[in-house]
């Protein structure tokens, strides 16, 4: 995956990336302080925002196999279960109930399967968001500050799952954080966005 001459102006903020190469099937960290453009970059890659100039070449990654977890996840006005299987349903994939149950147990949400998703705590919402992102077997996962809102045990569980999964079925991750110490043990590569009018390349 290669980003070339990418620019995005939002009010008085300007993101500029002359070149950024993200090797496929590796775990990449994007580090930077508040206002450095981390989330803007993620939304550009995700397709939520359109770049002013430049290109994003996804290589062998299929566009419909990209997913993102947000710092403040949007949940459907449905049950926990319905939120988890939503990515499968829109792709016309039949949910494997045993797999859904495994995810729920792993993140201690098994007793909340039928609960209205928006009634969950912020930490539980993040766990649900992570499960929903992973359930359809994506090829590129963008994790935008999700770990910062999880308790340490859940961070450990999610991190261990990512590392285990990379041994079985490696995919590309882009983990966004403002603290390098929190994700460096997971990442193959770290890319830093400087503050202000950010430029990376």
Helices and strands as residue ranges (DSSP letters): E 2-10, E 13-21, E 27-31, H 38-46, E 53-57, G 63-65, E 66-69, H 80-90, H 97-106, G 110-112, G 117-119, H 122-134, E 140-144, G 146-149, H 152-168, E 172-177, G 180-182, E 189-192
